[in-house]
Structure formats: C-alpha cells, structure tokens
Amino acid sequence: MNMIYLAFIFGLVFGSFLNVIIYRLKNDLPVSGRSFCPECKAKLKWYDLVPLLSFIWLRGRCRYCHKKISWQYPMVEILSGLIGTLVFSKNLDNFQFPISNFQSLNIFYQIFIFSALLVIAIYDARWKIIPNKIIYSAITAVFIFNVFKLLNFETFKFLNIEIFIRQLLTAIIAFLFFFLIYYFSKGKAMGLGDAKLAFLIGLFLGPWALTAFISAFTIGAAFGIILIALGKICPDYRKWGMKSQIAFGPFLVLGAFIAFFFSNFIIKIFQP
C-alpha cells in the first residue's frame, strides 16, 4: 500500500512538470528555466511550487500579485497522480523486488504515454488544437517500445511479429476512419489532430482501441446532449450549443484511459 501512495506522490510531482510543458508549449518558451507567475512574471520560490499543497495554502492565488491561479494546475497534478497510481496498480500483480529492467521500463513507458495523453487532452480542451510535438513524440515512443519488446536481441528477429502488425494495422485503420470524417466534413466534425491521436491510441492499445473509440463517441455524445439540454433550460449555457466547437481530443483520451485501465472490468460485464 505504501508503494501506491508513493506512486500517487510521484504523479503529483510529475503533474507539476506537465503544467510547465503545457504553458511553455503554448507560449513557445523553453521547458528549462525557473518557474514564474503567468500574470506578474514573478519568479516562484520552491514553497510556491509544492504540488497541490501550495495551491491550497495560497487559496488559489499568486503570492505576489494575488491573481487567481488557474484550476488547470491542481487538476493536472491530481490527474497525473491518478495516472501514477493506476499504472502501478495495473503492474502490481507482476511487480517483484528487485524490479527488473523491463518492468521499470514498462512502468515508465506507460506513465510517459498517459502523461502525453493528459497534456494533449488539456491542450485541446483549452485551445482546440492537438500539439504535434507531443503527439509525434508519443507515437515515436510507442513504436520504439513495441519494437524493443518484440525483438530478440540475440537473434535480432521478432518474437511475435503478428502482435506488432495487428497494432500497426489498428493504428492505420483508426487514422483513416477519423481522417475521412475530417475530410468529408471539411474539419467541422473532426480535426486532423484527432486522426493523429486516433493513430497513437490504435498503436498503443491495438484491438482494444475499438473500446476506446466507442467510449469516446458515447461519452462525447452524452456530453453534447447535456450541453444542448442546458442551453434550452438556462440561457447562459446557449453558447455551448450545437454551434460551439467542442474538442473531441479529451474524449478520445478518456476512452483510452477506460480501455487500458478497465478492460478486465469491461470483459467481466459482457462475458456470458
């Protein structure tokens, strides 16, 4: 149980770094360098940067200019902590000390991919665009990891080429499906970034990507219906009606989370 807590704390700390990536990627700034307040540009001390606790202690405001701190910061930290917890829990059954090199590599690989997906979801939700730097890095990481996992370094032959081909075909089919929606709707129903994200999810999950896509469309449709209903009931919500552009990337990411972490639960539900 202590390892679960450590995984959550690690996720919180890493989530703070993800917030830096999101802000600096949007503003075309280098990732390195001291953290600062986006409003007054004051350089932050270490005690201003304690994940989650600093936000609570400062009551959601900058220590120096007293402007409100975006709820994105604690939200990303908590979600990143959840990623660390879920990834470790999923690998807990096969977790043994001393941890093997492949075990540690697999855990950090999964954390890296889901952290990238989290950055994509937040970025797309806020600015309606999926950053190429993040998605191409994630696709490259998945491709390299799959080759590493399937290659026998003694004979330099694939141990199970069928698995790799299945994942690649899933990624290509997913990309084509979303690309056709993008193409025929002229970008109104789906963005090109969504097609790239579908490729990433297909390559990462393989056939389980279908569960991710079904979940994404189902949750996205339910969310749209709720917003339309709210728009009819309350005038303040009309701006979120059918004419509003709702980013689909976060729903795809949520679908990937469901398919990866809760696949066994889904199997049990639909098993006869």
Secondary structure as UniProt FT lines:
FT   HELIX           2..26
FT   TURN            27..28
FT   TURN            38..40
FT   HELIX           46..48
FT   TURN            51..52
FT   HELIX           53..57
FT   TURN            58..60
FT   TURN            63..65
FT   HELIX           72..90
FT   HELIX           92..94
FT   HELIX           101..127
FT   HELIX           132..150
FT   STRAND          151..152
FT   TURN            153..156
FT   STRAND          157..158
FT   HELIX           161..184
FT   TURN            185..187
FT   HELIX           192..205
FT   HELIX           206..208
FT   HELIX           209..233
FT   HELIX           235..240
FT   TURN            242..243
FT   HELIX           249..261
FT   HELIX           263..270
//
